[in-house]
Amino acid sequence: MLTRKECSALRGIAILGIMLHNYCHWLRVAVKENEFTFSEANNERLLSVLADPDWNLPIHLLSYFGHYGVPLFLFLSGYGLVKKYETPTTPPCLPKGEGFAGWCRLHYLKLFRMMIVGFVLFLVVDNVTPGAHRYQLLDVVAQLLMFNNLLPSPDKVIWPGPFWFFGLMMQLYIVYRLLVCRRHWGFVVGLIALCWLVQLPFLGDVATLNWLRYNCVSGMLPFGLGVLAGRYGGRLCLPGGKTAGRSGDGDATGHSGGAVSVALLVLGVLLAVAGCLLSAHTWLWVPALVVVAGVGLVKLLPQWLMEWLVWTGGISAAMFVAHPALRKLFIPISHRGDLWTGLLLYVVATVFVSWLVQLVIDKMPKPQS
């Protein structure tokens, strides 16, 4: 269904959306997003700027929609886990017969290896610039152990904010190991349905819905779609009439595009936008539509853009952990009125620093199963 290059390019698209969103939504002029809760006021503001666009329209769109890079990452995580642990050559779920504790240790260390570099970088920048965050002991311990999503009001204790993703991924790794790996597809569909049903009674309860969506309840839909795509996507006929054959290095034999990809992209985008605006019920399903649009888009990319996004995807982990520190350095420029100057400097600096951070991460010992 997706080649390795397409997965890496989709990862590049996802991190660019997240990085730009996490800058733009801090700008006072920007339309705010509906990420953890649903707000009609935010939708009305979006419609207002769409009806009367100005030069800041890209900032509004990135602020409102950029966080949907997270579902793309979750989709790719589910897809990758299936390819790694559910192929005919791998034993049931874990290599070397390791149990649940070994699984948790391995994936915690993989996440920690990335997180600690960005956390230290952020702490240094945060404490040498005005407005340093005041951590409580539990906040630090919970971040290091990746259970801060479970604390009350996680949006007030997780800092930098994007690092909530580490706790979410740790939860999904556990869910995959216990309930999904090599089990019938009905388990995946059942978990998606259960997580949807859990959210329904709290659509009007901002505090509870916010807490739920900081945890795996919100991520199960795109993650589960990734699992299903990893298992059954190869049976689909790719655009252009090709079936997903595989070469020795794991890549498909060609990069396919065509009318089906265009349809996936256009319908995915249109339905996702409509889902965001119609109601809280349709909003819950938007991550699935974003995944559909993303798969369509990545199969239509020209070669030059594909190569650039593949490179960006290769440093996506470093970019994710580095961008909060760079945001704090450059966003004062935008707050002073130079919106686009601050944003441009932030992007250039983030790409360069992320390349350096990736070199540091690559030098760190890799956890062994």
N, C-alpha and C positions, 0 to 999 in steps of 0.2 A: 504493500500500500504506500509506504514511504521509504525512500532510499535513505542511506545515512546522510548524504548531503542535504536532502530535503529536510530531514529532522534537524540538522545543524542550522540550516537557514531559518526554519521555523523558530528555533530557539533564539536566533539573532533578532527576528521580528519581535518576539515576546519581550526580550530584555530591553530593546529600544523603546517599546511601548511603556514598560514599567519605569525605566529610567526617566523618560520625558514626563510621564504622568506625575512621578514623585517630586518633580520640580514645579511643574505648571500648577498643580492643585494647591500649592502653597502661596501662589500669587493672589493678591487681594482681588484683582479684576476677574479672575477665572471662574467659570461655572464649576461648581463642585459636583463630585461624582456620587453615584449610588452604588457603593461597593459592599458595605456591610449592612446597610439599611436602605429602605426605599423612601425617597422624598419627592412628593409632587412638586414642591417648590423648586427643586433642582431641575426637574424636567421643564417646568415653565420658563426658567431662566435660559435653559438650552434652546428652547423653541424661540424665545425672544431674540437671542443673538443670531440664530439661523435666519430669522425673518429680516433682521437688519444687520447683516455682517459687516465687520470692519477688519482692520489689519490684525487684530488679535484673535480672529476666528480659529487659527490653528492651535493657539494656546487653550482656548475653550474646549476644542475637540479632544486634545491630548489630556487635558485635565479630567474630562468627563469619561472618555472611553479608554484611556491608556492602561488602566489597571486590568483590562481584560487580557493583558499579556500573561497574567497569573494562570488562568485556565489553560492557556497554551502550554505552559510549563508542566502543569499537572497532567494534561493529556500525554505529553511526551514522556513523563515519568512512568505512567501506567504502561504505555507502549514499550518503553525500554525494559521494564521489569519482566514483561512477558517474553521479550526476545532473549533476555538473559537467563531466565529461570524456568521457562516452560517449553524450551526446544527439546526435541527427542533425545539429544545427547546429554542433557543435564539430569541428574537424579532428582527425586522429589524435593523440590523447592530450594534446598540449600546445597552448595557444593561441600564435599568432604563430610556430609552427614551431620552438619552442625544443627543444633536445636534452636529454639526460640531465643534464648539468651544470646547465643552467638550471632544470630541475625540482627538483634537489636544493637549489639555492640558494634558490629561491622558498619551498619548504616548510620548509627549515631556518630561514629568517628569520621565517616565520609563527610557528613554535614558539618561536624565540628572543625574539621580541617579547613573548610572554606570560611566558616563563620568567624573563627577566632582572629583571622587576619584582618577582616573588615571591622570587627568589633574593636580591636586595638587601635586601628587607624582612626576610627570614629572617635574613640575616647580621647585620643591625642588632639585631634582637631577641635572637638567639642570643648575641651578644657582650656584651649589657648585662644578661643574666640568668645565674644560676648554671648550670654544666655546659656551657659552650660546646664545640662540636665542634672538634676539632683537625684541620684540613684539611692534606693533603699536596698538593704542587704538581700532581701528576698527577690527583688527585681533582678539583681545580678546573678544570683544562684539559679533562678528560674530561667534566665536567658542562657546561661552556660549549659544547663541540663535540658533545655528546650521543652519546658512545661509551662512557660509563662502564658501561653494561650488559654490555659485552664484557670488562671487567676481571675477574680472579679474585675470587670472593666479593663480588659487587656489592652485596649487602645490608650489607656492612661499610664500603663506600667511598661509597655514594650517600647524601648527607645534604643536605636533608631527604629522607627515604625515598620519599615519593610522587613525587619528581621522576624516578624510574626510568621513568615513563611517557613522558617526552620522548624518551629513547633508543629506546624501543619503537616510538613512532609514527614516528620517523625511519626506522627499519628497515622498517616496513610501507609507508611512502611509496615507498621504493626498490623493495621487492618488487612493489608495485602497478605502478609505472612499467615495470619490466623484464619481469615475468612475467604480469601480469594484465590490464592496460589493453587493452580491445577484443579480447582473446583469447577463444578458445572456453571455455565454462563448465567443460570438463574440466580446464583448467589450475588453476582455483580448487579444484575438488574434489580434484585430485591433490595440491595443496599442503597442503590440510587433512589428507588421508590421510598424506602424508609426515611432517608435523609430529607427528601422532598416533603414527606408527610410531617416530619418533626417540625419543620419550619412554618407550616401553614397556620397553626394556632397563634403564632407570635408575630405575624406580619405587621400588626399594629402596636406591638410591644417593643419599642426601640431598644431598650437595654438588653432584654433577653435575646432578641434576634441578633443584635450586635455580637453578643457573647457566642451564640451558636455559630455564627458565620466566621468567627475567628478560628474555629476548629474544623475538624474534618467533615462536618455536616455540609459545609459549603463546597468543599473540594471533591466530594465523592462523584458528582456528575461528570466533570471533565476527566477525572482520574479513571473512573469506570469505563468511559468511552475509549480511553487510551488502551485499557486492558482488552476490551472487545475488539478494537481495531488491530491490536497486536496479534490476537488469536485468529481472527476471521477476515481481516482486511485484505490479506494476500489472495483470497478467493475472488475478490472483486476484479472486474475488467477495468483496467486503468484507461483514462482518456487516450484516444488515438488507437484503441482496439488492442492494446498490449495487455497481457497478463503478467502479473508481477513475478518475473523470473529472478533468480538470485545468482550473483556471481560469487567467486571464491572469497572476496573480502566482505561479503555481506551487503553490497550495494545492488540495487536493481540494475538491470542491463541498460536502462535508458531513462532520461528525464522527460516524462510525458506531459503534454498539455493538450488543450482542445476544448470542445464545446462543453463537455461535462464539467471540466474545471471552471470554466467561465460561469456555468450555471451554479456550481457550488459557491463560488465567490459572490456572485450577485445576489442570489437568494439568501445566502448566509448573512450578508451585510444588511440587506433590506429587512429581513425578519428579525435580526438582532436589534436593529434600531427601533423597529416597531415594538419588540418585546420590552425594550427599556422604557418606552413611553406609555404603553397601554395601561399596565396595571402591575401591582406587586406580584401577582400570580404569574404573569408572563415573564416578568423580570427574572424570576428564579431559574428559567430555562435558557436565558441568554448565553451563559457559558458554552452550552452545547452548540449553539448557532455560531458563536465565535470560532469554535474548533472547526466546524464545517467550512466557514469562510477562510480560515487559515490554511486548511489543506488545499482548498481550491487555489488560493493565492500562490502558495509555494510551488505549485506545479505550472504556473504561468510565468514565472520570473525569467527575464532574459539572463543569459549566461553571465554577463559582467556583474549584474546585481546579485545573482546567485552566489558568485564567488565572494563578493564583499560580505554578504550576510552569513555565509558559511564561516568566514573568519571571525565575524562578530559573535556568532554562536559559539565559537571555540573559546572565547574569553567571557562568555555570558556569566559564569559563576563569579569570576573576579569583578565583573562590572556590577553585578548585583550587590556584592558586599562593599564595593568601593564607593558607589554613587552617593550614599547618604552623607559621607564626609565631604565630598566635593560640592554637594548641594548647599551645605551650610557655609562653605567658603564663598560661593558665588551668588547665592540668592540675595544678599544685601544689595548687589548692583541692580538687580531687577526691582527690588523694593524701593530703591531711590528714584525709579522712573525709567531706567534704561532696560526695559523688559527683554528686548531681543539681544542686546549686548551681553547681559548676564546669562541668558539661555545658551547663546552660542559659545561663550567661554566655558560654561559648565559642560557642554557636550564634548568640546575639544579636550578639555582637561580630563574628563571622565574616561574617554577612550584611551588616552595616553597612560593615565595612572592605572587603569584596569589591565593594560598590557604588562605593566611592571608588577602589579599584584599577582597576575597569573604566573609570572616567573617565580615569585616567592612561593605560591601554592605548589607549583610543580616541584620545587626543591624539598618540600616537606615530605616526611615518610608517608607512604600510602598504607592505609589499614589493610591487613591481610585477613582473609576469611579462614 
